Amino acid sequence: MTLIDLRDILSFPTGDNSTDTVISGIHFNLTTLDYWNYTYYPTNSTLSNGSWCFLVDSPYTPVGLLPNGTFLNSTWCYLATQPIGNRARAGVGFAVAFALSLIFVFVNLKKHGELHLPAEKRFYPIGRRWQWYWSIFVCAAALVGLFTGIDVDRYRVVELPLVLNVFFWFLMQMGIMAVVWEGVRHWGSWMERQFIDPNPFVLQQNDKRGMFEFWLPLWFYLWLWLNFFLIVPRNWGKIELQRSAEQAIENAIPAATDVRFKTATFCLFVCWLTIMVSLWHSIRHYEPRNRGFFNRIIGFLGYMPFRFVLMVPLSLAVVAYQGLCAWEFYLSPLKVGTNLLAMYLGGYAPTLLIIIIQIIAGFMRPNEDRELSRQRRERGQDIDQELGFVRKPAWWRRANGDIPSENMRDRIMRNVREVGGGRPTATQIEMLAERRAAEAEAEAGPNTNRTNAIEMDEMRRTNSINSSVRGAAVPPPYTPYGGRSDQRRSERTMQVAASLLFPGANPEVSAGRGRGLEMSTEQPRRPGTSERSSSTNSGQSTNVPPQQIKSMLDV
């Protein structure tokens, strides 16, 4: 105990004799009190020996003292025994406002965080949600700090509630700066997304603009975390030493206005300057440029969203009040009996106003995916108008039966039935071949010689094919292949496809390209005989002039 502290210490009240003292009508052994080094503090009516502290005013006065230094029916000093004060009343009001704001923050998070378009790698969905995540953090920190601040007035001896109150207040200050930053940064990202949506290649990602936008958030959070590490990791016990005026002068005031608090204010001011640079960068690259110094200033204020016109000065007020607290202890929330008007107007009101502005702006703005879809529809309508194309309304197709009532599965099955099942091409080709063969047979008549038939129609060429070959009989009706050979089935399918594509093909040209393509003037051989095949014989003379190719079909 220092000499300054002894000024607040009075001698124990006199009792019945030299070894007796009377405190609040209760007699205590003065010898026992002196033996256990208890000191009486009449300013707050406590007895303390540095390790133990008890309240001795009514109705908390102990009923007796044992020789071993134990008080009977005693009350610990560090309990919330006092009535609620003005600091707590104002804190409860602000806590209710922050709690209501937290509900609307969740509503806005759901509204603006939903995806209605496929996610793009260049614009991550979490980028639009960070401002609402930080808003949730700010509201939560404010609620914890304000509710713990209730016990600052209720504790007769300053203790942990004051530390918790100012600890979460500093976290709230850092969080609200992050809210403003994320709002400004995402607005620039949204402007870029609208700018490149008509043409994704109009802006590169690796140019100076893109790299500046990559490094600027890292720069902001570097200074924000410096502010955190300069304030939070410290010995907060000295802030609690405000149990007397002399104790506050020796311990609390030097700790609350040291170099670290002042440097942390400078770091927060750098964060505010970074926000302004981000605003300038977005307006410069994604808005029309104005010529002249004054025109640029007017354009800067004109292109800036109105919510930022309010939020940026309020965030500067947050930085200014934190700096004021670092130099003036009597206006700081770190002081127990501080100026409440300065504390709540400078420390909590700007933060609450920023959250409210953010919420109102969130309700007024549409979801970005929906807004982007609307802009795309408008661009499509403008293009259709330039081309003179008029689109029918949605009800037009329904009225004319263009849109079937079945679901997607039924549509797929209907398409499959139209195309046909089984082998993708062979089934329909065989059906078409059978139909074509039946029509050819009907045209040829019942007396047509079918012994000299070939599977594919002859290729009709001009001035180059022997007349004897042209007089070949009409091919018989096509019969599907019923064997097990996949190769034969494939060849038969190719033959049918060729007959459909080239209706008058020459059998002589195709005779050597597949099996079973004999000349129409030759009887088919029986398997197993030694008769020489005439498939290589030519019906043309060597004295015939060379063939004149007139098209690719003659090759």
Steps between C-alpha positions, in 0.01 A plus 500: 500500500640840402511818704238660278256221578541567874319831463174314453562278802362607830565331827247242606205647688545489875327232695447410862874469568835515326456156340148559375360682198143553386412501129133543402394405852701173509792452740826356359823404670752765401794279592384231257452756224848637549647151512351407163596839354146616422451863403179696520399714195217731600461641145346175378439332840726200445753302699796362307841352563609476134375142465151518643245777478164523677216748512439639849212742446141406576343261406821321397682540834646172633350383829830400657874432467675179603857500638625338177389805296178350368197730475158353570216566253727720287447637145776498236590842358498388136129436466222694327337640812435862394186618316508555126644836389472739207778328310313171515165655405639662187686179420180293516331738254785471251508122552132472402569705185793277405291187566226620264763592241644150522165353389486722192863424422410131475210586269732697271758223508242255372378742235836603358683174567272281286624388160268523200774464238789252473792600721791659317862447593573868451225608741472269798160490675665558838618840381148643519441343843805629687339835582212316665730261683687795647168665590406191697836515676449868586152443643617200703801689641282800587244280676762323711677825589183691587348225713823448692514880545195475724718360778747790473260713706392213723850407614611713795861407436609520137569158358451276191175653357681822406767306314242294311304812413794684342648182348189430292464873427840497328400186305182678393707796374717274285197310372314812387803616303501160329128540422562831323801358318316189378208712387726728296712214364200294395339801334811527282481127426133534406582790268768288335259210459246721323777654290631171363170310478433606135863423408703284744825580319478878520705503824793277588561356843879525498534865403584782741137552586444134585818468706416822687160354592673179610748666738275774640294269732820348635628849573179593685489189717870534581437834672176378656677206660780730615232701678376178659843384619589841639183515712392152603814313618586707808477499878144614561538475877633854523177635351314354798704700750253788532386432855630836612608823333867449584490142377349611169766768452784258566372195309186537288568828319856415381379158381197641313698773322822321419680495165334180386150649513616806308677292235191282463300813415748579224455147358123545497541831317707324232209258458267795443735645238505161327121511479519837329761370254277204415210737429717716276632193315152360428362831379805560282484165320127421486335839465527765226799729544464873544752759387629765734581494870167634624300287259677192628415592859136556406497175305658315792221612731236444235598147403544392863191319637307705752554248777874555475450874524365430850707199602845638416473810727353286779793260474735797527315599818572150636872552439491850650335388823744213546783749461333734749484219754871432451581859604214594737426245771201682649302462175596137447280196571799359687418734790237381746327834550556628146298759311207289381395746229843486338524124549172405330485775238862450395551134577171324419276735298717511181525122498125455544425756228732324255324168565157661453606667174640170377174323581280761329722497191484120496119506495497756221750325273398184308688175496797538267431183302144612435618846403756352262232281342281807450784686331560205270133491402507871422809460284332211317189709438712785364681263264170348381365849438804593293465182294124544461426171674182482705478223757169343581389522862511196723123446483515479121684167502268357763195609307627335181603180672873539442578421859391146595349437837715200581805524718862466392502120530196472275662732245813284490297181458300662219821594321632146545183354351531732201862404437456135594661276756764229463787573269505880445502493117447148376137470614366800316720436196368145468143625521565761233677240282209259527255773409714603202541141381126443524432811293760392241344153478158649452627719218690216327203266484454135593692355200831662576797261493640492849784262438733769374420742783763672698475647847586859401352702217718575201687827482379692198789661314497692178690390187714244685290198598429208277143479385486135595571593858239773502235252411535316825188389676345689790641380834282271705334611819745547781500237773667580833801296591410239762840345568741548788792658320544861608730567205240376253230704670718810478568438131129450429421825680763688300355356177152614592629845595679525166183398314313778675763762432575392139178352356643419154843372591693268259542152640825460307671772702399345826560143396849480637430691819272255675398142504204381297511785245512291179414625154134509416561301177656205681334224692610478865739215576429225745735482792768233479538486118824556311341728241702813439337817616425764242490782753819647359383499138433831338210577273683789330737491210859629510431703186238714670608864550602595852221586737420869549438575869234763546434481871623335821237232457683373188819424694 
